[in-house]
Every structure is written in structure tokens, then in C-alpha cells.
Amino acid sequence: MPGPLDHHVTLQHLGAALAVVQVTDGAPRVIYANDACSELTGFSVEALCAPNSTALLDATAIGSLRIALAEGTAWRGGGVAHRKDGGAVAVERVITPLAGGRDGAVLLLLPHGEGERDTVVGLQMKPAFAARLGTMIDEALGGRSPFPMVLNVDFDHFSRLMALLPDAQLTQYLVAHARRLMDVLPEAQISFAEPDRFLVAVCDAMLLEPIIQGLGEPVALDGNTYYATQTIGMAMYPIDGETPESLVRAAIIATADGKRAGGARLQPYQKDSASRIDRLRQIEAALHAPGAAERLHVEYQPIMAVDSGAFAGVEALLRWEDPTLGRVSPAEFIPVAENTPQIHTIGAWVLAQAVAETAALRALVPGATLAVNASPAQLSAAGRDHFLAALDAVLATGQIRPDQLIIEVTESLIGDAAVVTAAAEIKARGVRIAIDDFGCAYANFASLIDLKADYLKLDRSIITKIAADASAGIVAGGIVELGHALGMIVVAEGIETADDLAHVASFGCDRAQGWLLGRPQRIDALCRFVETRPQAA
């Protein structure tokens, strides 16, 4: 049995404790559990204290213990104990390092109201947070404190961390951020909304900077350092909402606005957000309305060889004309569809339609390629089988050779493990992969190796900066050189002027597309356009 407990663990704590866990040389062990703990969990005291028992030592508990041990500081927060029948009960954790951490740490599990705290980082759940926020509003109305604001802290690209880290380390990562928030604010003003979101209530605007700075610090786990950014939506009482519920909703909407703007920012709620949300609801209703599929069609934008101006292929672009909403941009309706199973139906239809319609084009230009975009939902672990089934169906028609079909993946997804897996399945069928919008925001050069793409599409945002900023030209040239070194064909997007075309030609881009070279058009018009152009070798 471990040595004497540290004097900071008081007799009062021991008397009330459900269990005591001591960590020595990295091995957590339950050294005491009382009858109340047995009654609460359904396990006998002997079973709770048995070696390797996990009833009281879940990944969250062990993660909290090790963080306290590493930092040498005491900590208190919520958590759960697992019941024999498979359920869980809420408990309070008190962690005290022993002798400066040299001899381990002690974790006491104290009784706590069931269901009041989440099961990951141990913070209060949303109802308790809303109640505290209501009290803060009342205090502000009574002149006892400033008006509160709500922050919705959402981790950017959290799926990448989920792919990289086992559950225990992911929990430690979240616990570390929870503790940073509690370094700045009372615990009652913080809530955790699984799987990757915190809600925070703040009255003092001066605290925003230390909150953002603390969340921006990397987290060290088992010798590795993990970085992440957050998009933080902010809503202020009473401008953005007059109740706790309306403030939380406004903060969540603001976060969505910040994500669409590129993420990694503090995004205040904007009044027109409500009207945009209303339009999204209208779009969702229209997508589910009878006959919605009949209003979809595909247009095709030409892709030309830069050196000769010869026609090389097309990119398929989905279009929607609604009798009430008018022409709806894919940037609006695709994110709506991605939240429903409809995205798989729409994606399969676009793929089949594009392959069938462009058969006439390939009769004119046998080597012409067809690029079709795939959304994040289609390439996710949940959507991959649907997408591959649709891909196999179009290949089975024999209307297109696999090497003529290109599936475009947006740059923001290339580090996602699920996308890398999907890309490998696609390439195994002989179909090509293109990285779309490269250089737009992420420039994840290392991930290019894992994806093994065939095409690299240079985003227009870089092209537009070349004339005014020489450094943009250096970046563009470097991307082209990198793409060629990895055996990829580099395509410049958004070519609208002769100067744009001259710039990308000077950098060695292989192909280009944009309004200067040909606007998106229906297949009949495109075939007439192609008949007037030379063909790529």
C-alpha cells in the first residue's frame, strides 16, 4: 500500500469521500472506498479497490490526475463514476499532489448531484450554466455588475485531433483547456458542450484577452505538442439577446459566421445573422419539397492547357434554380444538405449526371477529363460507403475511363484521416484525386504526401494578389514547384484577365480555368465551344 497521505487531504474530506485514489510512479490505484461508494456504484468495496478496476478510474480521472501531477498544483472539478449496471453517476474530484509531486498525487471522489456535470471534463452542464447566466443578468439589471456576454468556444478542425489522439489523451487535451478557462473565471461561469465546445459567461471585457491567450497555448501530451485554434462566437446582453437561451443561440450563430469566414477568430454576433439563418431554413425546406431534384442541373467550366490554349477537360458545377428562392448558390445549399442524408443522394446524382452528359464531350475530345467535387460529408467515415457505391455505379456504365474522372477534395480536408482513407479507395479504382482551393487558408504541405493527389488546384486568392504583392508570386511559384516535384498537374483557378494568365504561365502552371477561358455552361453549349478550340495533347 502507498505511504501516508499528504496532510492537505483533510479528515473532513476523508470522511465524506466516496473513494480515495493515489498515483505513484505513474500507476493509479484505488486505496480506499466506503460503503456509500459501493451503494452508489453497485460494486463491492473489494471490487472497487481491486487492481485494474476501472469503475472509478476512467480516462478523464486519470488525465486530470496526471495533469495535476505534472503541474504540481491542486485542482477541483466534476466527473463520473461508472456503475456496475453500465450507468454513470456524477462526482466531484479533488486532486492534491503529494510532496511537490515527487510521491504522486491523491484524488478524492466526493458526492455530487447526479446529472449536473458532463462526463468528459467535469464542468457543469448547460442547464446549470443557463441558470447562472440568468443570475448574472439579474445582477446586472440590479446595477450590481456589468451586463454579461456569452462566448461559444468551438475548436477548429477538432476532427483531426480526434483522428490523432486516443480517447484518454483527447480527454486530457480538453481538461487542459477547461483548467485554463478556470484560471480566469469562476467554474460556475463555464460549461462544456460535448464533444468540442465550451460555453463561457463573462462580465468583464478585460478578461477576453487572457481567455483567448490561454486557449491559444499548445498542450503537451506524452512528449508531443498539439496546437489548435478556436472560433469564438460572442453575444452581448441585451443587444443580442435578453434571455440565457437567446444569448447562447446568438453566440452559436456567431461561431458559425466565424467558421465560414475562415475560423480562428473572435466573432461578434451580427444582426443580419438572423435573416441569414431564416434563409437557410427556407433553403432546407425547398430542398425537401416535392420536385426539388428536378430543379437541379449541372454546368461545366472548361479547363485549358496554359502553354497552348488547348481544351483539356471540364469541372462539373452543380446549379439550382428554385421558383421561390431563385438561383441558389452551392455555397448556400450544399452546407444545408450536408446536415441531412440528402447530401448522399445529391452527390450520387451529380456524379451520374456529369458522367452521362459529358459522354458527348468525350466523343469530340477522347482525352477530356471530368472533375467532380466531393463534399466533406461524402468523404467522412460515415459517408464514404455511400460515395464509393455511387462511384462504382458510374464506372460500371463504361461511359468514362477511371483515369479521366477526377474527384476534387478541398484543401481544408487533406489532413483528415477519413479523407485520406477515402482518397486511397478512390485511387485504387484508377480514379484521380485533385486538391481544390490550395493556398486558400491552410497550405498543409506535409499532408500532400499522405493524400497522393494527381492534381493541385491553385486558389484564386493567390492569383489576385500577385500583381500587387511580389511575395504572392513567390508563394505561387513555390506551390507550382512543389506540385511538380510530387508529380502533380497544377491547375490555376479563377483566371479572369490576360495578366492573370500571363502570371500563371510564368510560374509553370500546366492548366487553367476561369471566366477569361470559358464560363460555366450547359453541356450543349460547351460542346459547341469545344468544337472551336484545339485539343490538348
C-alpha positions as CSV (number, residue, x, y, z in Angstrom):
1,M,0.0,0.0,0.0
2,P,1.3,3.5,-0.7
3,G,2.7,5.6,2.1
4,P,0.9,8.1,4.3
5,L,-1.4,10.6,2.6
6,D,-0.4,14.2,2.3
7,H,-1.6,16.5,5.2
8,H,-3.6,18.6,2.7
9,V,-6.1,15.7,2.4
10,T,-8.1,16.5,5.5
11,L,-10.0,14.1,7.7
12,Q,-13.2,16.0,6.7
13,H,-12.5,15.1,3.1
14,L,-11.8,11.5,4.0
15,G,-14.9,11.2,6.0
16,A,-17.1,12.5,3.1
17,A,-15.2,10.8,0.4
18,L,-16.6,8.0,-1.7
19,A,-13.2,6.8,-2.7
20,V,-9.5,7.8,-2.5
21,V,-7.1,7.2,-5.4
22,Q,-3.4,7.6,-5.1
23,V,-1.0,7.9,-8.0
24,T,2.6,6.6,-7.5
25,D,5.2,6.1,-10.2
26,G,2.5,6.7,-12.9
27,A,0.2,3.8,-11.7
28,P,-3.2,4.9,-10.4
29,R,-4.6,2.7,-7.6
30,V,-7.8,2.9,-5.5
31,I,-6.7,2.6,-1.9
32,Y,-10.0,3.3,-0.1
33,A,-13.7,3.1,-0.9
34,N,-16.5,3.2,1.6
35,D,-20.0,1.6,1.8
36,A,-21.6,4.7,0.3
37,C,-19.4,4.3,-2.7
38,S,-20.4,0.6,-3.0
39,E,-24.1,1.5,-2.8
40,L,-23.7,4.3,-5.4
41,T,-21.9,2.2,-8.0
42,G,-23.2,-1.3,-7.3
43,F,-19.7,-2.7,-7.0
44,S,-18.4,-4.2,-3.7
45,V,-15.7,-2.3,-1.8
46,E,-13.3,-5.2,-2.7
47,A,-14.1,-4.9,-6.4
48,L,-13.6,-1.1,-6.3
49,C,-10.2,-1.5,-4.7
50,A,-9.1,-4.4,-6.9
51,P,-6.1,-4.0,-9.2
52,N,-7.0,-2.6,-12.6
53,S,-10.6,-1.7,-11.6
54,T,-12.0,0.9,-13.9
55,A,-15.2,1.8,-12.1
56,L,-13.6,4.9,-10.5
57,L,-10.7,5.5,-12.8
58,D,-11.9,6.4,-16.3
59,A,-9.8,8.2,-18.8
60,T,-10.9,11.6,-17.6
61,A,-9.9,10.8,-14.0
62,I,-6.5,9.5,-15.0
63,G,-6.0,12.5,-17.3
64,S,-6.8,15.0,-14.6
65,L,-4.5,13.2,-12.1
66,R,-1.6,13.2,-14.5
67,I,-2.0,16.9,-15.4
68,A,-2.1,17.8,-11.7
69,L,1.0,15.7,-11.1
70,A,2.9,17.3,-14.0
71,E,2.0,20.8,-12.9
72,G,2.3,20.2,-9.2
73,T,-0.9,22.1,-8.4
74,A,-4.2,21.2,-6.6
75,W,-7.3,21.1,-8.7
76,R,-11.1,20.5,-8.1
77,G,-13.7,19.7,-10.8
78,G,-16.5,17.4,-11.7
79,G,-16.5,13.9,-13.2
80,V,-18.3,10.5,-13.2
81,A,-18.0,7.1,-11.5
82,H,-19.2,4.1,-13.5
83,R,-21.9,1.8,-12.2
84,K,-21.9,-2.0,-12.4
85,D,-25.2,-1.8,-14.4
86,G,-23.4,0.3,-17.1
87,G,-24.7,3.7,-15.9
88,A,-22.7,6.6,-14.5
89,V,-23.1,8.9,-11.6
90,A,-21.7,12.4,-11.1
91,V,-19.0,13.0,-8.5
92,E,-16.7,15.8,-7.5
93,R,-12.9,15.4,-7.9
94,V,-10.4,16.9,-5.5
95,I,-6.8,16.3,-6.6
96,T,-3.8,17.1,-4.3
97,P,-0.2,16.5,-5.4
98,L,2.0,14.9,-2.7
99,A,5.3,16.4,-1.6
100,G,5.5,18.7,-4.6
101,G,4.6,15.8,-6.9
102,R,7.6,13.6,-6.1
103,D,5.5,11.0,-4.4
104,G,2.4,11.1,-6.7
105,A,-1.0,12.7,-6.2
106,V,-4.2,11.9,-4.4
107,L,-7.7,12.0,-5.9
108,L,-10.7,12.1,-3.7
109,L,-14.1,11.5,-5.2
110,L,-16.8,13.4,-3.3
111,P,-20.6,13.0,-3.7
112,H,-22.2,15.4,-6.2
113,G,-25.7,15.9,-7.6
114,E,-26.4,13.3,-10.3
115,G,-26.6,14.6,-13.9
116,E,-25.3,18.1,-13.1
117,R,-21.9,17.8,-14.8
118,D,-20.7,16.4,-18.1
119,T,-18.8,13.1,-18.3
120,V,-15.8,14.4,-20.1
121,V,-14.1,17.4,-18.3
122,G,-16.5,17.5,-15.3
123,L,-17.8,21.0,-15.8
124,Q,-21.5,21.9,-15.2
125,M,-23.9,21.1,-17.9
126,K,-25.9,23.6,-20.0
127,P,-29.0,23.9,-17.6
128,A,-26.8,24.9,-14.7
129,F,-24.9,27.3,-16.9
130,A,-28.1,28.9,-18.1
131,A,-29.3,29.3,-14.5
132,R,-26.0,31.0,-13.6
133,L,-26.2,33.3,-16.6
134,G,-29.8,34.2,-15.6
135,T,-28.5,35.2,-12.2
136,M,-25.8,37.3,-13.8
137,I,-28.4,39.1,-15.9
138,D,-30.5,39.8,-12.8
139,E,-27.4,41.2,-11.0
140,A,-26.7,43.4,-14.0
141,L,-30.2,44.7,-14.1
142,G,-29.9,45.5,-10.4
143,G,-26.8,47.5,-11.0
144,R,-24.6,45.1,-9.1
145,S,-22.4,44.1,-12.1
146,P,-21.8,44.9,-15.8
147,F,-24.0,43.3,-18.4
148,P,-22.8,39.8,-19.3
149,M,-21.7,38.4,-22.6
150,V,-21.6,34.7,-23.7
151,L,-18.8,33.1,-25.6
152,N,-19.2,29.9,-27.6
153,V,-15.7,28.4,-27.8
154,D,-15.5,25.9,-30.7
155,F,-12.3,24.2,-31.6
156,D,-11.3,24.4,-35.3
157,H,-10.6,21.1,-37.1
158,F,-11.3,19.1,-34.0
159,S,-11.8,16.0,-36.1
160,R,-8.1,16.0,-36.9
161,L,-7.3,15.7,-33.2
162,M,-9.9,13.0,-32.8
163,A,-8.1,11.1,-35.5
164,L,-4.7,11.6,-34.0
165,L,-5.4,11.1,-30.3
166,P,-6.8,8.1,-28.3
167,D,-9.7,8.8,-26.1
168,A,-7.7,9.2,-22.9
169,Q,-5.3,11.8,-24.5
170,L,-8.2,13.7,-26.1
171,T,-9.8,13.9,-22.7
172,Q,-6.6,15.3,-21.2
173,Y,-6.5,17.8,-24.1
174,L,-10.0,19.1,-23.2
175,V,-9.3,19.0,-19.5
176,A,-6.2,21.2,-20.0
177,H,-8.4,23.8,-21.8
178,A,-11.1,23.6,-19.1
179,R,-8.5,24.4,-16.5
180,R,-7.2,27.4,-18.4
181,L,-10.7,28.8,-18.5
182,M,-11.0,28.2,-14.8
183,D,-7.7,30.1,-14.2
184,V,-9.5,33.2,-15.5
185,L,-13.2,32.7,-14.5
186,P,-15.2,31.0,-11.7
187,E,-16.2,27.5,-12.6
188,A,-19.9,28.3,-12.4
189,Q,-19.5,30.6,-15.5
190,I,-18.1,27.8,-17.7
191,S,-19.9,24.8,-19.3
192,F,-18.7,22.1,-21.6
193,A,-20.9,21.1,-24.5
194,E,-19.6,17.8,-25.9
195,P,-17.7,17.0,-28.0
196,D,-15.6,20.1,-28.6
197,R,-17.3,23.2,-27.3
198,F,-17.3,25.4,-24.2
199,L,-19.8,28.0,-23.2
200,V,-18.5,30.9,-21.1
201,A,-20.2,33.8,-19.4
202,V,-18.1,36.9,-18.9
203,C,-19.0,40.3,-17.4
204,D,-15.6,42.0,-17.7
205,A,-14.4,42.6,-21.3
206,M,-10.8,42.8,-20.0
207,L,-10.9,39.1,-19.4
208,L,-11.4,38.3,-23.1
209,E,-7.6,38.7,-23.8
210,P,-6.4,36.3,-21.1
211,I,-9.2,33.8,-22.1
212,I,-8.1,33.8,-25.8
213,Q,-4.4,33.8,-24.9
214,G,-4.8,30.8,-22.6
215,L,-6.8,28.8,-25.1
216,G,-4.2,29.5,-27.8
217,E,-1.4,27.9,-25.8
218,P,-0.3,24.4,-27.1
219,V,-1.0,21.3,-25.0
220,A,1.8,18.8,-24.3
221,L,0.8,15.1,-24.1
222,D,3.2,12.2,-23.7
223,G,6.1,14.1,-25.2
224,N,4.1,15.6,-28.2
225,T,2.8,19.1,-28.5
226,Y,-0.6,19.8,-30.0
227,Y,-1.7,23.1,-31.4
228,A,-5.3,24.2,-32.1
229,T,-7.2,27.3,-32.8
230,Q,-10.7,28.2,-31.7
231,T,-13.5,30.2,-33.3
232,I,-15.3,32.0,-30.5
233,G,-18.8,33.4,-31.1
234,M,-19.7,36.3,-28.8
235,A,-23.2,37.6,-27.9
236,M,-23.8,40.5,-25.6
237,Y,-26.8,41.2,-23.3
238,P,-29.2,42.8,-24.0
239,I,-28.2,43.8,-27.6
240,D,-28.0,40.2,-28.9
241,G,-30.5,38.5,-26.6
242,E,-32.5,39.1,-23.5
243,T,-32.6,35.6,-22.1
244,P,-29.9,33.0,-21.4
245,E,-31.3,30.8,-24.2
246,S,-31.3,33.6,-26.8
247,L,-27.8,34.7,-25.8
248,V,-26.4,31.1,-26.2
249,R,-28.2,30.8,-29.5
250,A,-26.7,34.1,-30.8
251,A,-23.2,33.0,-29.7
252,I,-23.6,29.7,-31.6
253,I,-24.8,31.6,-34.7
254,A,-21.8,34.0,-34.4
255,T,-19.5,31.0,-34.3
256,A,-20.9,29.6,-37.5
257,D,-20.3,33.0,-39.1
258,G,-16.7,32.9,-37.9
259,K,-16.2,29.4,-39.3
260,R,-17.5,30.5,-42.7
261,A,-15.0,33.4,-42.6
262,G,-12.1,31.1,-42.1
263,G,-12.2,30.4,-38.3
264,A,-9.5,31.2,-35.7
265,R,-11.2,34.4,-34.6
266,L,-13.4,36.1,-32.1
267,Q,-16.7,36.7,-34.0
268,P,-19.4,39.0,-32.5
269,Y,-23.0,38.3,-33.3
270,Q,-24.3,40.3,-36.2
271,K,-27.9,41.4,-36.6
272,D,-28.2,40.1,-40.2
273,S,-27.3,36.7,-38.9
274,A,-30.9,36.1,-38.0
275,S,-32.1,36.9,-41.6
276,R,-29.4,34.6,-43.0
277,I,-30.5,31.8,-40.7
278,D,-34.0,32.3,-41.9
279,R,-32.9,32.0,-45.5
280,L,-31.1,28.8,-44.6
281,R,-34.3,27.4,-43.2
282,Q,-36.1,28.4,-46.4
283,I,-33.4,26.6,-48.4
284,E,-33.7,23.5,-46.2
285,A,-37.5,23.4,-46.8
286,A,-37.1,23.9,-50.5
287,L,-34.6,21.1,-50.7
288,H,-37.1,18.7,-49.2
289,A,-40.0,20.0,-51.2
290,P,-41.5,17.7,-53.9
291,G,-39.8,18.1,-57.2
292,A,-36.6,19.7,-55.8
293,A,-34.3,17.3,-57.6
294,E,-35.9,18.3,-60.9
295,R,-34.7,21.9,-60.4
296,L,-31.0,20.8,-60.1
297,H,-28.7,20.8,-63.1
298,V,-25.0,20.7,-63.9
299,E,-22.9,23.2,-65.7
300,Y,-19.4,22.7,-66.9
301,Q,-16.4,25.1,-66.8
302,P,-13.7,24.5,-69.4
303,I,-10.1,23.7,-68.3
304,M,-7.4,24.7,-70.8
305,A,-3.7,23.9,-71.3
306,V,-1.8,27.0,-70.3
307,D,1.0,26.7,-72.9
308,S,-1.2,26.0,-76.0
309,G,-4.7,27.2,-75.1
310,A,-5.9,23.7,-76.0
311,F,-9.1,22.3,-74.3
312,A,-8.2,19.7,-71.7
313,G,-11.3,19.0,-69.7
314,V,-14.1,20.4,-67.5
315,E,-15.2,20.9,-63.9
316,A,-18.8,19.9,-63.1
317,L,-20.6,22.6,-61.1
318,L,-24.0,21.9,-59.5
319,R,-26.7,24.6,-60.0
320,W,-30.1,25.0,-58.5
321,E,-32.9,27.2,-59.8
322,D,-35.8,27.4,-57.3
323,P,-39.1,29.1,-58.3
324,T,-39.4,30.9,-55.0
325,L,-35.7,31.4,-53.9
326,G,-34.3,32.0,-57.4
327,R,-30.8,30.9,-58.3
328,V,-29.3,29.5,-55.1
329,S,-25.5,29.2,-54.8
330,P,-23.9,25.9,-53.9
331,A,-22.1,27.7,-51.1
332,E,-25.6,28.2,-49.5
333,F,-27.4,24.9,-50.2
334,I,-24.5,22.3,-50.0
335,P,-23.8,23.0,-46.3
336,V,-27.6,22.7,-45.6
337,A,-27.7,19.4,-47.5
338,E,-24.6,18.1,-45.6
339,N,-26.6,18.1,-42.4
340,T,-29.0,15.6,-43.9
341,P,-28.8,12.3,-45.7
342,Q,-29.8,14.2,-48.8
343,I,-26.1,15.0,-49.5
344,H,-25.5,11.4,-50.5
345,T,-28.5,11.4,-52.9
346,I,-27.5,14.8,-54.4
347,G,-23.8,13.7,-54.6
348,A,-24.7,10.5,-56.4
349,W,-27.0,12.3,-58.8
350,V,-24.3,14.9,-59.7
351,L,-21.7,12.2,-60.4
352,A,-24.0,10.1,-62.6
353,Q,-25.4,13.1,-64.4
354,A,-22.0,14.6,-65.1
355,V,-20.6,11.3,-66.4
356,A,-23.6,10.7,-68.6
357,E,-23.8,14.3,-70.0
358,T,-20.1,14.6,-70.8
359,A,-20.1,11.4,-72.9
360,A,-20.9,13.7,-75.8
361,L,-17.9,15.8,-75.0
362,R,-15.6,12.8,-74.9
363,A,-16.9,11.8,-78.3
364,L,-15.4,15.1,-79.5
365,V,-12.3,15.1,-77.3
366,P,-11.5,11.5,-76.3
367,G,-8.9,12.5,-73.7
368,A,-11.0,15.1,-72.0
369,T,-11.1,14.9,-68.2
370,L,-14.1,15.4,-65.9
371,A,-13.6,16.9,-62.4
372,V,-16.4,16.5,-59.8
373,N,-16.4,18.0,-56.3
374,A,-16.8,15.8,-53.2
375,S,-18.1,17.4,-50.0
376,P,-16.7,16.7,-46.5
377,A,-19.8,14.7,-45.6
378,Q,-19.4,12.4,-48.6
379,L,-15.8,11.6,-47.7
380,S,-16.3,11.2,-44.0
381,A,-16.2,7.8,-42.3
382,A,-20.0,7.8,-42.2
383,G,-20.5,8.9,-45.8
384,R,-17.6,7.1,-47.5
385,D,-19.5,3.9,-48.4
386,H,-22.3,5.9,-50.0
387,F,-19.8,7.8,-52.1
388,L,-17.9,4.7,-53.2
389,A,-21.1,2.9,-54.2
390,A,-22.1,5.9,-56.4
391,L,-18.6,5.9,-57.9
392,D,-18.6,2.2,-58.7
393,A,-22.0,2.6,-60.3
394,V,-20.9,5.3,-62.8
395,L,-17.7,3.4,-63.6
396,A,-19.7,0.2,-64.3
397,T,-21.6,2.1,-67.0
398,G,-18.4,2.2,-69.1
399,Q,-19.2,5.8,-70.1
400,I,-15.9,7.1,-68.8
401,R,-12.4,5.7,-68.1
402,P,-11.4,5.8,-64.5
403,D,-8.3,7.9,-65.3
404,Q,-10.5,10.5,-67.0
405,L,-12.5,11.1,-63.8
406,I,-11.2,13.4,-61.2
407,I,-12.6,13.8,-57.6
408,E,-11.8,17.2,-56.1
409,V,-11.2,17.5,-52.4
410,T,-11.0,20.9,-50.8
411,E,-7.7,21.8,-49.2
412,S,-9.1,22.1,-45.7
413,L,-9.7,18.3,-45.7
414,I,-6.4,17.0,-46.8
415,G,-5.1,16.3,-43.3
416,D,-8.3,14.5,-42.3
417,A,-7.6,10.8,-41.7
418,A,-11.1,9.8,-43.1
419,V,-10.4,11.7,-46.3
420,V,-7.0,10.1,-46.7
421,T,-8.7,6.7,-46.4
422,A,-11.4,7.7,-48.9
423,A,-8.8,9.0,-51.3
424,A,-6.9,5.7,-51.2
425,E,-10.1,3.8,-52.0
426,I,-10.8,6.2,-54.9
427,K,-7.3,5.9,-56.3
428,A,-7.5,2.1,-56.0
429,R,-10.2,2.3,-58.7
430,G,-8.0,4.2,-61.0
431,V,-9.8,7.5,-60.5
432,R,-7.7,10.6,-60.0
433,I,-7.7,13.0,-57.0
434,A,-7.4,16.8,-57.1
435,I,-6.8,19.1,-54.2
436,D,-9.0,22.1,-54.7
437,D,-8.5,25.7,-53.4
438,F,-4.9,25.1,-52.4
439,G,-3.3,28.1,-50.7
440,C,-6.6,29.5,-49.6
441,A,-6.1,29.1,-45.9
442,Y,-4.2,26.1,-44.7
443,A,-1.3,25.3,-47.0
444,N,-0.9,21.9,-45.3
445,F,2.2,20.9,-47.3
446,A,3.0,17.8,-45.2
447,S,-0.4,16.3,-45.8
448,L,0.1,16.3,-49.6
449,I,2.4,13.3,-49.1
450,D,-0.4,11.2,-47.4
451,L,-3.1,12.1,-49.9
452,K,-1.1,11.3,-53.0
453,A,-3.1,13.6,-55.2
454,D,-2.8,13.8,-59.0
455,Y,-3.8,17.4,-59.4
456,L,-3.2,20.6,-57.4
457,K,-5.5,23.5,-58.0
458,L,-4.0,26.9,-57.1
459,D,-6.7,29.1,-55.4
460,R,-7.7,32.4,-57.0
461,S,-6.9,34.3,-53.8
462,I,-3.2,33.9,-54.5
463,I,-3.6,34.8,-58.2
464,T,-5.4,38.1,-57.4
465,K,-2.5,39.2,-55.1
466,I,0.3,38.6,-57.5
467,A,0.1,42.0,-59.3
468,A,0.2,44.0,-56.0
469,D,2.4,41.8,-53.9
470,A,5.6,40.2,-55.1
471,S,5.6,37.8,-52.2
472,A,2.4,36.3,-53.5
473,G,4.2,35.4,-56.7
474,I,6.9,33.7,-54.7
475,V,4.3,31.7,-52.9
476,A,2.6,30.8,-56.1
477,G,5.8,29.7,-57.8
478,G,6.8,27.6,-54.8
479,I,3.4,25.8,-54.8
480,V,3.8,25.1,-58.5
481,E,7.3,23.8,-58.0
482,L,6.2,21.7,-55.0
483,G,3.3,20.2,-57.0
484,H,5.5,19.3,-59.9
485,A,8.1,17.7,-57.6
486,L,5.3,15.5,-56.2
487,G,4.3,14.5,-59.7
488,M,1.1,16.5,-59.8
489,I,-0.5,18.5,-62.6
490,V,-1.0,22.1,-61.4
491,V,-4.2,23.9,-62.3
492,A,-4.7,27.7,-61.8
493,E,-8.2,28.7,-60.8
494,G,-10.1,31.9,-61.3
495,I,-8.3,33.3,-64.4
496,E,-10.2,36.4,-65.3
497,T,-7.7,38.7,-67.1
498,A,-4.8,38.3,-69.6
499,D,-2.4,39.4,-66.8
500,D,-3.7,36.5,-64.6
501,L,-3.0,34.1,-67.4
502,A,0.5,35.5,-68.1
503,H,1.4,35.3,-64.4
504,V,0.4,31.6,-64.0
505,A,2.2,30.8,-67.3
506,S,5.4,32.3,-66.0
507,F,5.2,30.1,-62.9
508,G,4.8,27.0,-65.0
509,C,1.2,26.1,-64.3
510,D,0.0,23.3,-66.5
511,R,-3.7,24.1,-66.8
512,A,-6.0,27.0,-66.0
513,Q,-9.7,27.7,-65.7
514,G,-11.7,30.9,-65.2
515,W,-14.0,33.3,-67.0
516,L,-11.3,34.5,-69.3
517,L,-11.0,31.0,-70.7
518,G,-14.7,29.9,-70.6
519,R,-17.7,30.4,-68.3
520,P,-19.7,27.6,-66.8
521,Q,-22.3,26.4,-69.3
522,R,-24.7,23.6,-70.1
523,I,-23.3,20.6,-72.0
524,D,-24.8,21.5,-75.4
525,A,-23.2,25.0,-75.3
526,L,-20.0,23.5,-74.1
527,C,-19.8,21.1,-77.0
528,R,-20.2,23.9,-79.4
529,F,-17.5,25.8,-77.6
530,V,-15.1,22.9,-77.7
531,E,-15.6,22.4,-81.4
532,T,-13.9,25.8,-82.0
533,R,-10.9,25.0,-79.7
534,P,-7.7,23.0,-80.3
535,Q,-7.4,19.8,-78.2
536,A,-4.7,19.2,-75.6
537,A,-2.2,16.5,-76.4
